[in-house]
Amino acid sequence: HYSADELVKVLQELQTPLPRASVYNTLDALLDRGLIMMSNVGPGRTLYEVSKPWHHHFVCINCGTIIDIPCLKGEKPCLYPENFPGVIEEAQIIFRGHCQSCLLEAEENQAGDLATYESIPGTISSKKI
């Protein structure tokens, strides 16, 4: 999951810089051909990822890590509201919570943040993994 600006930075670090406009034009061409897709992870910058079966995203509210979550149906739209007077093209679900790394770090620190996680059912603090 990368933003256009992150791709520009990576290209600069690899000593193969491209103008920002060229990166956006390339992303648009790849989107049009279905080779990449936009990742909906909520408000903020647009992120892109390699096209793969339809899926949803988990976003860690602590560190921002994004994890792909398989869609049970595997194609869009995967959800339909009852009695909707239109055409649904897709449904995206964004799960938010604390990733395993953040939970482990909080548990190792045994301070401050851990109290927050102890109250969340199903976290490492409340059960062994």
C-alpha positions, 0 to 999 in steps of 0.5 A: 500500500503506497501513496504516489508521494511514497513511490516518488521517494522510493524512485529517488532513493533508487536513483531513478527519479521521475517527476511527480506528474509522471508517477501519477500518469503511470498510476492512472495507466496501471489503474485503467489496465487493472494491474493496480487498484486503489486501497480504501483505508479511510480519509487521507492520501490515496494508496495503491496496491497490486490488484488481487482478489477483492479484499478489505483492510485492517488499519492499526490505529496506533502505528498505521499498519495496513493488513489485507483481510480476505473478503468472504465472497471474494468479489465486489460488491460483497454486501448489499443493503436492503431496499436500496434504490440504486446500483451498488458497484462495490462495498468496502469494509475497513477494520480498525484496531490494534495490530499484533505488533503494537499489542506485543510491544505494549505487553512487553512495556507493561506500562501506560498503553497496556491498560488501554489494551487490557480492556479490549476483549480478545487482546493479548492481555486478556488471552494467550495467543 
